[in-house]
Amino acid sequence: MDFSGFAVQLLNGLAGASSLFLVAAGLSLIFGVTRIVNFAHGSFFMVGIYIAYTLVEKLGGSIGFWPALLLAAIAVGIFGALVEIVLLRRIYQAPELFQLLATFALVLVIKDAVLWIWGPDELLGPRAPGFSGSIEILGRRFPSYDLLLIVVGPVVLGLLWLLLTQTRWGTLVRAATQDREMVGALGVNEAWLFTSVFALGALLAGLGGALQLPREPANLEMDMVTIGAAFVVVVVGGMGSVTGAFVAALLIAELKAICIWLGLVEVFGISISFSKLTLVVEFLVMAVVLVVRPCGLLGRPQAPTRNSAAVEAPLRPASGLYKAAGAALVALLVILPLFLGDASYMTVLAIDLMIAALFAASLHFIMGPAGMHSFGHAAYFGLGAYGAALLARSAGMPMEAALALAPLAGAAGAVLYGWFCVRLSGVYLAMLTLAFAQITWAICYQWDSVTGGSNGLTGVWPSEWLKDKTAYYYLALAIVVAGVLLLRRVLFSPFGYALRAGRDSTLRADAIGMNVKQLQWAGFILAGYTAAIAGALFAFSKGSISPESLHVAKSVDGIVMVMLGGIQTLIGPIVGAVTFNWLHDTVARTTDYWRAMLGGIILILVLLFPQGIAGFIRQVFEQFRQPKEAHR
């Protein structure tokens, strides 16, 4: 650890910060004006580097390397404008999470489109003309191209500052960031303002991708890696603040660089690998910033919306017909193994669907009735799964005892994380849940001696009397039905009504003596406990567990299930879980481009049924019933 190495690592951090800032600046602009949490922004970055590769290869000899990169960025900007006009403009009035679902579906479609056009192999671009070598800094070689990137970030920040402060368009953008409803009331054409902002944001992401061509090969995983880091930067800097995004990108990139420089350090005889912290340092920073400053470093509290969205109908106790349908469904599930016979695959799929339904129901409990959006619910699912595996393997407990005690691990995680999370709201709450989930994932991924690290834990099998999949099916059915009924019962208890009161009007709930934060904390714990039950069932069903069960992708799957089924209905998460997982299994076995097909199906469902599948069915049923009641 010498000074020259430290200086070079700081320069590496500056180069990384510039690249990250380009993506985060576009994402911050888009959210600030349109209020859309654009999950597809990482896809624009990925498309940018692929288009740059093609243009440099085909046109580099005629127009030059640098114009080819600029053309790639412009092409991504045009693509972003088309996406906004064709898709997003139709769902601006939908809830934020439906918009997130649509952009997630777009990620799936774009990924397979890139796979179809460019193939699965990594594509390495040429060196940048004039910047292909390196220079010596304090006795160490440093890539000259990285020096160029260090300059690009501040230059783009300056150009954006001029655009936003010295032009009429920039004034409108800043006004829309503070109060977009008032901008519309003043006669500004919001549609084209949104399109232009989205195009600029996509162009910046595409430019960030194109500039990475000489540094790293283009690959199909760049979208998810990039969007996770960009979200963190935007939230740490403050949603809608371009300057805040630049500061946050510098802070996070430099902290990562310092962790790499420190490497393995002995502290009081204990070896600490700081280099491993690079997997989670940005989420640690985000967690600390959001706890201390809930709106980010340079962010401001979001202005209250005044749009005319439909008022959500109150939850109603189940009617006799609904109860009869529920009883018939349970009876059908009881006799289902008789029809499956020796079809073990279908039995395993049925178990997976039931576990997914319980996981989705637990997430719906805090997202719908409690009004707390969570992007990290997989943490409690994973804690339950790892708890069951460790109790069975390390503690030598019988499967029955491990299954009963493992959910307490998820509840403990919810106790700790929920205490911080309930103090925030909206996107900031969602991102703090994501930070805690990724911290938990990083611990499980790297704690080899306890969790098995990236390999996970194997040999987690149920007791002898449950070795037959049919027997385990009935155990899972009993536990899942009991868990769903428990959540439903709680929602119609005084605690459930108080929870919904705190969601609908925090000020009124406080005025009549309710401690809203404690109510939400208790709801958070119950949801975490129920998700952990699903995780424990999953561990014994599969016989093994890996860190993927805590990853952000698992949390996103849960959000998709809830929104696909309908967040305003209690049956919605179950319908969404079964639909999503059945589609995923069926489509994945049908085509190599299953992501595009699945994403297309989700987009169709979002556009046709913005209230979710179960919500649409309920709406049709109520419209059919109302004329009959009117004639009585």
NULUM-636794 format. One record per residue (C-alpha): residue number from 1; x, y, z. Coordinates in steps of 0.2 Angstrom, whole numbers. Layout:
N
(atom NUM,(X,Y,Z))
...
***
This chain:
632
(atom 1,(0,0,0))
(atom 2,(11,14,-6))
(atom 3,(6,32,-11))
(atom 4,(8,29,-30))
(atom 5,(-4,14,-29))
(atom 6,(-16,25,-20))
(atom 7,(-15,39,-32))
(atom 8,(-18,28,-47))
(atom 9,(-33,20,-39))
(atom 10,(-40,37,-35))
(atom 11,(-38,41,-54))
(atom 12,(-47,24,-58))
(atom 13,(-61,30,-47))
(atom 14,(-62,46,-56))
(atom 15,(-63,37,-73))
(atom 16,(-77,25,-66))
(atom 17,(-86,40,-59))
(atom 18,(-87,49,-75))
(atom 19,(-95,33,-84))
(atom 20,(-107,30,-70))
(atom 21,(-112,49,-70))
(atom 22,(-117,49,-88))
(atom 23,(-130,35,-85))
(atom 24,(-136,42,-68))
(atom 25,(-138,59,-75))
(atom 26,(-150,53,-88))
(atom 27,(-160,42,-75))
(atom 28,(-161,57,-63))
(atom 29,(-168,69,-77))
(atom 30,(-181,56,-82))
(atom 31,(-187,53,-65))
(atom 32,(-186,71,-60))
(atom 33,(-198,76,-74))
(atom 34,(-209,60,-78))
(atom 35,(-208,52,-60))
(atom 36,(-205,35,-69))
(atom 37,(-193,23,-61))
(atom 38,(-185,18,-77))
(atom 39,(-179,0,-75))
(atom 40,(-174,-1,-93))
(atom 41,(-161,13,-92))
(atom 42,(-147,1,-90))
(atom 43,(-153,-7,-106))
(atom 44,(-150,9,-115))
(atom 45,(-132,9,-109))
(atom 46,(-130,-9,-115))
(atom 47,(-138,-5,-132))
(atom 48,(-126,10,-134))
(atom 49,(-111,0,-132))
(atom 50,(-117,-13,-145))
(atom 51,(-122,0,-158))
(atom 52,(-106,8,-155))
(atom 53,(-97,-8,-159))
(atom 54,(-106,-10,-175))
(atom 55,(-104,8,-181))
(atom 56,(-86,8,-177))
(atom 57,(-84,-9,-187))
(atom 58,(-94,-3,-202))
(atom 59,(-91,15,-203))
(atom 60,(-76,19,-193))
(atom 61,(-65,19,-208))
(atom 62,(-76,32,-217))
(atom 63,(-82,44,-204))
(atom 64,(-70,40,-190))
(atom 65,(-70,32,-172))
(atom 66,(-77,47,-162))
(atom 67,(-91,52,-174))
(atom 68,(-97,33,-174))
(atom 69,(-98,34,-155))
(atom 70,(-108,50,-155))
(atom 71,(-120,43,-169))
(atom 72,(-122,28,-157))
(atom 73,(-128,39,-143))
(atom 74,(-139,49,-154))
(atom 75,(-147,32,-160))
(atom 76,(-150,27,-142))
(atom 77,(-158,44,-139))
(atom 78,(-170,41,-154))
(atom 79,(-174,24,-148))
(atom 80,(-178,31,-131))
(atom 81,(-190,44,-138))
(atom 82,(-199,30,-148))
(atom 83,(-200,20,-132))
(atom 84,(-208,35,-123))
(atom 85,(-220,39,-137))
(atom 86,(-226,21,-140))
(atom 87,(-226,13,-123))
(atom 88,(-223,25,-108))
(atom 89,(-235,39,-114))
(atom 90,(-249,27,-112))
(atom 91,(-246,23,-93))
(atom 92,(-241,40,-86))
(atom 93,(-257,40,-76))
(atom 94,(-254,22,-69))
(atom 95,(-247,19,-52))
(atom 96,(-228,21,-51))
(atom 97,(-226,2,-48))
(atom 98,(-235,-2,-64))
(atom 99,(-224,9,-74))
(atom 100,(-209,0,-66))
(atom 101,(-217,-17,-71))
(atom 102,(-218,-10,-89))
(atom 103,(-200,-5,-90))
(atom 104,(-195,-21,-82))
(atom 105,(-204,-30,-96))
(atom 106,(-195,-19,-108))
(atom 107,(-178,-25,-101))
(atom 108,(-183,-43,-105))
(atom 109,(-188,-38,-123))
(atom 110,(-172,-27,-126))
(atom 111,(-160,-41,-119))
(atom 112,(-167,-54,-131))
(atom 113,(-167,-42,-146))
(atom 114,(-148,-38,-142))
(atom 115,(-145,-57,-141))
(atom 116,(-154,-60,-158))
(atom 117,(-145,-46,-167))
(atom 118,(-127,-47,-159))
(atom 119,(-127,-65,-152))
(atom 120,(-122,-72,-135))
(atom 121,(-103,-69,-136))
(atom 122,(-94,-54,-129))
(atom 123,(-88,-41,-142))
(atom 124,(-72,-32,-139))
(atom 125,(-70,-15,-148))
(atom 126,(-54,-7,-154))
(atom 127,(-43,5,-145))
(atom 128,(-48,23,-146))
(atom 129,(-37,32,-159))
(atom 130,(-25,44,-150))
(atom 131,(-28,36,-133))
(atom 132,(-22,18,-135))
(atom 133,(-7,19,-124))
(atom 134,(-3,24,-107))
(atom 135,(6,37,-97))
(atom 136,(17,35,-82))
(atom 137,(11,43,-65))
(atom 138,(22,41,-50))
(atom 139,(31,26,-57))
(atom 140,(15,17,-63))
(atom 141,(7,15,-80))
(atom 142,(-11,23,-82))
(atom 143,(-22,21,-97))
(atom 144,(-22,37,-107))
(atom 145,(-41,34,-112))
(atom 146,(-46,34,-93))
(atom 147,(-39,52,-92))
(atom 148,(-50,56,-106))
(atom 149,(-65,49,-97))
(atom 150,(-60,59,-81))
(atom 151,(-62,75,-91))
(atom 152,(-79,69,-100))
(atom 153,(-89,68,-83))
(atom 154,(-86,87,-78))
(atom 155,(-88,93,-96))
(atom 156,(-105,84,-98))
(atom 157,(-110,91,-81))
(atom 158,(-106,109,-86))
(atom 159,(-115,107,-103))
(atom 160,(-131,100,-93))
(atom 161,(-129,115,-81))
(atom 162,(-129,127,-96))
(atom 163,(-144,118,-104))
(atom 164,(-154,117,-88))
(atom 165,(-151,135,-82))
(atom 166,(-148,145,-98))
(atom 167,(-162,139,-110))
(atom 168,(-181,140,-109))
(atom 169,(-182,121,-111))
(atom 170,(-171,119,-96))
(atom 171,(-182,131,-86))
(atom 172,(-197,120,-90))
(atom 173,(-188,105,-85))
(atom 174,(-183,112,-68))
(atom 175,(-201,118,-66))
(atom 176,(-208,101,-70))
(atom 177,(-195,93,-58))
(atom 178,(-202,103,-44))
(atom 179,(-221,103,-49))
(atom 180,(-225,95,-65))
(atom 181,(-244,97,-63))
(atom 182,(-242,116,-62))
(atom 183,(-232,116,-77))
(atom 184,(-246,107,-86))
(atom 185,(-259,119,-79))
(atom 186,(-249,134,-87))
(atom 187,(-251,127,-104))
(atom 188,(-235,118,-107))
(atom 189,(-236,103,-119))
(atom 190,(-231,90,-106))
(atom 191,(-231,76,-119))
(atom 192,(-217,83,-129))
(atom 193,(-207,89,-114))
(atom 194,(-208,72,-107))
(atom 195,(-202,65,-124))
(atom 196,(-188,77,-125))
(atom 197,(-182,73,-107))
(atom 198,(-183,54,-110))
(atom 199,(-173,56,-126))
(atom 200,(-160,66,-118))
(atom 201,(-159,54,-104))
(atom 202,(-157,39,-116))
(atom 203,(-144,48,-126))
(atom 204,(-133,51,-110))
(atom 205,(-135,32,-106))
(atom 206,(-131,27,-124))
(atom 207,(-116,39,-123))
(atom 208,(-110,31,-107))
(atom 209,(-111,14,-115))
(atom 210,(-102,19,-131))
(atom 211,(-88,27,-122))
(atom 212,(-85,10,-113))
(atom 213,(-81,2,-129))
(atom 214,(-62,4,-128))
(atom 215,(-62,-1,-110))
(atom 216,(-73,-17,-109))
(atom 217,(-81,-30,-120))
(atom 218,(-100,-28,-124))
(atom 219,(-110,-42,-115))
(atom 220,(-128,-46,-111))
(atom 221,(-126,-43,-92))
(atom 222,(-122,-25,-93))
(atom 223,(-140,-19,-92))
(atom 224,(-143,-26,-74))
(atom 225,(-126,-22,-67))
(atom 226,(-127,-4,-74))
(atom 227,(-145,0,-68))
(atom 228,(-142,-6,-50))
(atom 229,(-127,6,-49))
(atom 230,(-136,20,-57))
(atom 231,(-151,19,-46))
(atom 232,(-139,20,-31))
(atom 233,(-130,35,-37))
(atom 234,(-147,44,-41))
(atom 235,(-154,40,-24))
(atom 236,(-138,45,-14))
(atom 237,(-137,61,-24))
(atom 238,(-155,65,-23))
(atom 239,(-169,60,-35))
(atom 240,(-169,73,-49))
(atom 241,(-153,82,-45))
(atom 242,(-140,81,-59))
(atom 243,(-127,89,-48))
(atom 244,(-131,77,-34))
(atom 245,(-129,62,-46))
(atom 246,(-111,68,-50))
(atom 247,(-106,70,-32))
(atom 248,(-113,53,-27))
(atom 249,(-104,45,-42))
(atom 250,(-88,53,-36))
(atom 251,(-91,47,-18))
(atom 252,(-95,29,-23))
(atom 253,(-82,27,-36))
(atom 254,(-68,33,-25))
(atom 255,(-74,23,-10))
(atom 256,(-73,7,-21))
(atom 257,(-56,12,-27))
(atom 258,(-50,15,-9))
(atom 259,(-56,-3,-5))
(atom 260,(-47,-10,-19))
(atom 261,(-31,-1,-14))
(atom 262,(-32,-7,4))
(atom 263,(-35,-25,-1))
(atom 264,(-32,-37,14))
(atom 265,(-28,-28,30))
(atom 266,(-24,-35,47))
(atom 267,(-34,-26,61))
(atom 268,(-30,-32,79))
(atom 269,(-25,-49,72))
(atom 270,(-41,-51,61))
(atom 271,(-39,-51,42))
(atom 272,(-52,-40,34))
(atom 273,(-53,-40,15))
(atom 274,(-58,-23,9))
(atom 275,(-58,-28,-9))
(atom 276,(-73,-39,-5))
(atom 277,(-83,-24,0))
(atom 278,(-83,-18,-18))
(atom 279,(-98,-29,-20))
(atom 280,(-108,-19,-8))
(atom 281,(-100,-3,-4))
(atom 282,(-112,7,-14))
(atom 283,(-127,0,-5))
(atom 284,(-118,3,12))
(atom 285,(-117,21,7))
(atom 286,(-135,22,1))
(atom 287,(-141,15,18))
(atom 288,(-131,27,28))
(atom 289,(-136,42,17))
(atom 290,(-154,38,17))
(atom 291,(-155,35,36))
(atom 292,(-146,52,39))
(atom 293,(-153,62,25))
(atom 294,(-169,54,18))
(atom 295,(-170,64,2))
(atom 296,(-151,61,-3))
(atom 297,(-136,72,-2))
(atom 298,(-143,86,-13))
(atom 299,(-161,81,-16))
(atom 300,(-177,90,-10))
(atom 301,(-194,82,-4))
(atom 302,(-205,78,-18))
(atom 303,(-219,89,-21))
(atom 304,(-236,82,-18))
(atom 305,(-245,76,-33))
(atom 306,(-262,83,-38))
(atom 307,(-267,72,-52))
(atom 308,(-285,65,-53))
(atom 309,(-281,46,-50))
(atom 310,(-295,35,-46))
(atom 311,(-298,33,-27))
(atom 312,(-294,15,-22))
(atom 313,(-309,6,-16))
(atom 314,(-308,-1,2))
(atom 315,(-305,-19,5))
(atom 316,(-321,-29,8))
(atom 317,(-324,-45,18))
(atom 318,(-326,-60,7))
(atom 319,(-344,-63,1))
(atom 320,(-352,-81,2))
(atom 321,(-348,-84,-17))
(atom 322,(-330,-79,-15))
(atom 323,(-328,-90,0))
(atom 324,(-336,-105,-9))
(atom 325,(-324,-102,-24))
(atom 326,(-309,-101,-12))
(atom 327,(-315,-118,-4))
(atom 328,(-317,-126,-21))
(atom 329,(-299,-120,-26))
(atom 330,(-292,-128,-10))
(atom 331,(-302,-144,-14))
(atom 332,(-295,-144,-31))
(atom 333,(-277,-143,-25))
(atom 334,(-280,-157,-13))
(atom 335,(-285,-169,-26))
(atom 336,(-273,-162,-39))
(atom 337,(-259,-175,-36))
(atom 338,(-272,-189,-40))
(atom 339,(-272,-182,-58))
(atom 340,(-254,-179,-59))
(atom 341,(-250,-197,-55))
(atom 342,(-231,-201,-58))
(atom 343,(-228,-184,-66))
(atom 344,(-215,-178,-53))
(atom 345,(-211,-163,-64))
(atom 346,(-228,-156,-62))
(atom 347,(-229,-160,-44))
(atom 348,(-212,-150,-41))
(atom 349,(-219,-136,-52))
(atom 350,(-235,-135,-41))
(atom 351,(-225,-134,-26))
(atom 352,(-215,-120,-33))
(atom 353,(-231,-111,-38))
(atom 354,(-237,-112,-20))
(atom 355,(-221,-106,-13))
(atom 356,(-221,-91,-25))
(atom 357,(-239,-87,-20))
(atom 358,(-235,-86,-2))
(atom 359,(-220,-75,-5))
(atom 360,(-230,-64,-16))
(atom 361,(-244,-63,-3))
(atom 362,(-231,-57,10))
(atom 363,(-225,-44,-2))
(atom 364,(-242,-38,-6))
(atom 365,(-246,-36,13))
(atom 366,(-234,-22,15))
(atom 367,(-235,-15,-3))
(atom 368,(-254,-14,-4))
(atom 369,(-263,-12,13))
(atom 370,(-248,-6,22))
(atom 371,(-242,6,7))
(atom 372,(-224,2,9))
(atom 373,(-215,-2,-8))
(atom 374,(-201,-14,-5))
(atom 375,(-187,-18,-18))
(atom 376,(-178,-30,-6))
(atom 377,(-191,-42,0))
(atom 378,(-180,-57,-6))
(atom 379,(-169,-53,9))
(atom 380,(-182,-61,21))
(atom 381,(-186,-76,9))
(atom 382,(-167,-79,8))
(atom 383,(-165,-78,27))
(atom 384,(-178,-90,30))
(atom 385,(-170,-102,17))
(atom 386,(-153,-100,24))
(atom 387,(-160,-102,42))
(atom 388,(-168,-118,38))
(atom 389,(-152,-125,29))
(atom 390,(-140,-120,43))
(atom 391,(-152,-127,57))
(atom 392,(-153,-143,48))
(atom 393,(-135,-145,43))
(atom 394,(-125,-136,56))
(atom 395,(-136,-138,71))
(atom 396,(-142,-155,66))
(atom 397,(-160,-151,69))
(atom 398,(-174,-162,62))
(atom 399,(-182,-155,47))
(atom 400,(-198,-151,57))
(atom 401,(-190,-141,70))
(atom 402,(-179,-132,57))
(atom 403,(-194,-127,47))
(atom 404,(-203,-120,62))
(atom 405,(-188,-110,69))
(atom 406,(-181,-104,52))
(atom 407,(-194,-90,49))
(atom 408,(-188,-82,65))
(atom 409,(-172,-77,55))
(atom 410,(-183,-68,42))
(atom 411,(-192,-59,56))
(atom 412,(-176,-54,65))
(atom 413,(-170,-46,48))
(atom 414,(-187,-37,46))
(atom 415,(-185,-31,64))
(atom 416,(-168,-23,61))
(atom 417,(-171,-17,43))
(atom 418,(-189,-12,46))
(atom 419,(-184,0,60))
(atom 420,(-175,11,48))
(atom 421,(-186,8,32))
(atom 422,(-202,14,40))
(atom 423,(-195,31,43))
(atom 424,(-195,34,24))
(atom 425,(-208,33,10))
(atom 426,(-210,31,-8))
(atom 427,(-195,28,-19))
(atom 428,(-183,32,-5))
(atom 429,(-190,18,6))
(atom 430,(-190,6,-9))
(atom 431,(-171,9,-12))
(atom 432,(-167,8,7))
(atom 433,(-175,-10,7))
(atom 434,(-165,-14,-9))
(atom 435,(-149,-8,0))
(atom 436,(-152,-19,15))
(atom 437,(-156,-34,4))
(atom 438,(-140,-32,-6))
(atom 439,(-130,-30,10))
(atom 440,(-138,-47,16))
(atom 441,(-134,-55,-1))
(atom 442,(-116,-49,-1))
(atom 443,(-114,-57,17))
(atom 444,(-121,-74,11))
(atom 445,(-111,-73,-5))
(atom 446,(-94,-70,3))
(atom 447,(-96,-79,20))
(atom 448,(-89,-96,14))
(atom 449,(-86,-104,31))
(atom 450,(-105,-102,36))
(atom 451,(-115,-100,20))
(atom 452,(-105,-109,8))
(atom 453,(-101,-93,-2))
(atom 454,(-106,-92,-20))
(atom 455,(-108,-111,-20))
(atom 456,(-122,-110,-7))
(atom 457,(-127,-125,4))
(atom 458,(-132,-142,-2))
(atom 459,(-139,-158,6))
(atom 460,(-154,-149,14))
(atom 461,(-167,-163,12))
(atom 462,(-184,-166,21))
(atom 463,(-187,-180,33))
(atom 464,(-190,-197,28))
(atom 465,(-209,-196,28))
(atom 466,(-208,-181,16))
(atom 467,(-195,-188,3))
(atom 468,(-210,-192,-8))
(atom 469,(-214,-176,-18))
(atom 470,(-233,-179,-16))
(atom 471,(-231,-179,3))
(atom 472,(-221,-163,2))
(atom 473,(-234,-156,-9))
(atom 474,(-247,-158,4))
(atom 475,(-236,-151,18))
(atom 476,(-232,-136,7))
(atom 477,(-251,-134,3))
(atom 478,(-256,-134,21))
(atom 479,(-243,-121,26))
(atom 480,(-246,-110,11))
(atom 481,(-265,-110,14))
(atom 482,(-262,-106,32))
(atom 483,(-250,-92,29))
(atom 484,(-262,-84,16))
(atom 485,(-277,-85,28))
(atom 486,(-266,-78,42))
(atom 487,(-262,-63,32))
(atom 488,(-280,-61,26))
(atom 489,(-286,-62,44))
(atom 490,(-274,-49,50))
(atom 491,(-280,-37,37))
(atom 492,(-298,-38,43))
(atom 493,(-292,-36,62))
(atom 494,(-291,-19,71))
(atom 495,(-272,-20,67))
(atom 496,(-276,-22,48))
(atom 497,(-288,-7,48))
(atom 498,(-276,4,57))
(atom 499,(-262,-1,45))
(atom 500,(-273,4,30))
(atom 501,(-278,20,39))
(atom 502,(-260,25,41))
(atom 503,(-257,21,23))
(atom 504,(-272,32,17))
(atom 505,(-270,47,29))
(atom 506,(-255,48,40))
(atom 507,(-260,64,47))
(atom 508,(-277,59,52))
(atom 509,(-271,43,59))
(atom 510,(-258,52,70))
(atom 511,(-272,65,75))
(atom 512,(-282,51,83))
(atom 513,(-268,44,92))
(atom 514,(-261,30,81))
(atom 515,(-242,27,81))
(atom 516,(-241,25,62))
(atom 517,(-222,20,62))
(atom 518,(-224,7,75))
(atom 519,(-239,0,65))
(atom 520,(-229,-1,49))
(atom 521,(-214,-8,58))
(atom 522,(-226,-22,65))
(atom 523,(-233,-25,47))
(atom 524,(-215,-26,40))
(atom 525,(-210,-39,53))
(atom 526,(-226,-50,49))
(atom 527,(-222,-49,31))
(atom 528,(-204,-53,33))
(atom 529,(-209,-68,44))
(atom 530,(-221,-75,31))
(atom 531,(-209,-73,17))
(atom 532,(-196,-82,27))
(atom 533,(-209,-97,29))
(atom 534,(-209,-97,10))
(atom 535,(-190,-97,10))
(atom 536,(-189,-112,22))
(atom 537,(-201,-122,12))
(atom 538,(-191,-118,-4))
(atom 539,(-175,-124,4))
(atom 540,(-181,-141,9))
(atom 541,(-190,-143,-8))
(atom 542,(-174,-140,-18))
(atom 543,(-162,-148,-6))
(atom 544,(-150,-134,-8))
(atom 545,(-149,-115,-6))
(atom 546,(-138,-102,-15))
(atom 547,(-136,-83,-13))
(atom 548,(-147,-81,-29))
(atom 549,(-162,-83,-17))
(atom 550,(-158,-66,-9))
(atom 551,(-153,-57,-25))
(atom 552,(-162,-41,-32))
(atom 553,(-169,-52,-46))
(atom 554,(-179,-62,-34))
(atom 555,(-186,-46,-26))
(atom 556,(-190,-39,-44))
(atom 557,(-199,-56,-48))
(atom 558,(-210,-53,-32))
(atom 559,(-215,-36,-37))
(atom 560,(-219,-42,-55))
(atom 561,(-230,-56,-47))
(atom 562,(-239,-43,-36))
(atom 563,(-242,-30,-49))
(atom 564,(-247,-43,-63))
(atom 565,(-261,-50,-52))
(atom 566,(-267,-33,-45))
(atom 567,(-261,-24,-30))
(atom 568,(-279,-18,-25))
(atom 569,(-286,-36,-23))
(atom 570,(-281,-49,-10))
(atom 571,(-281,-63,-22))
(atom 572,(-270,-53,-34))
(atom 573,(-253,-59,-28))
(atom 574,(-258,-77,-29))
(atom 575,(-265,-75,-47))
(atom 576,(-249,-65,-52))
(atom 577,(-238,-78,-44))
(atom 578,(-246,-92,-53))
(atom 579,(-247,-83,-69))
(atom 580,(-229,-76,-69))
(atom 581,(-221,-93,-64))
(atom 582,(-231,-103,-75))
(atom 583,(-228,-92,-90))
(atom 584,(-209,-91,-85))
(atom 585,(-208,-110,-85))
(atom 586,(-219,-113,-101))
(atom 587,(-210,-100,-111))
(atom 588,(-193,-104,-106))
(atom 589,(-195,-122,-112))
(atom 590,(-203,-116,-128))
(atom 591,(-190,-104,-136))
(atom 592,(-172,-98,-133))
(atom 593,(-179,-80,-133))
(atom 594,(-190,-83,-118))
(atom 595,(-186,-66,-111))
(atom 596,(-193,-57,-125))
(atom 597,(-209,-67,-126))
(atom 598,(-212,-66,-107))
(atom 599,(-208,-47,-108))
(atom 600,(-220,-45,-122))
(atom 601,(-234,-54,-113))
(atom 602,(-231,-44,-97))
(atom 603,(-232,-28,-108))
(atom 604,(-248,-33,-116))
(atom 605,(-256,-37,-99))
(atom 606,(-250,-21,-92))
(atom 607,(-258,-11,-106))
(atom 608,(-274,-21,-107))
(atom 609,(-276,-23,-88))
(atom 610,(-268,-9,-79))
(atom 611,(-277,-14,-63))
(atom 612,(-270,-32,-64))
(atom 613,(-277,-48,-69))
(atom 614,(-287,-51,-53))
(atom 615,(-292,-33,-53))
(atom 616,(-299,-34,-70))
(atom 617,(-309,-49,-67))
(atom 618,(-316,-41,-51))
(atom 619,(-321,-25,-61))
(atom 620,(-330,-36,-74))
(atom 621,(-339,-46,-61))
(atom 622,(-345,-30,-52))
(atom 623,(-351,-22,-68))
(atom 624,(-360,-38,-72))
(atom 625,(-368,-38,-54))
(atom 626,(-373,-20,-53))
(atom 627,(-387,-21,-67))
(atom 628,(-394,-36,-58))
(atom 629,(-395,-27,-41))
(atom 630,(-402,-11,-49))
(atom 631,(-417,-21,-56))
(atom 632,(-421,-28,-38))
***
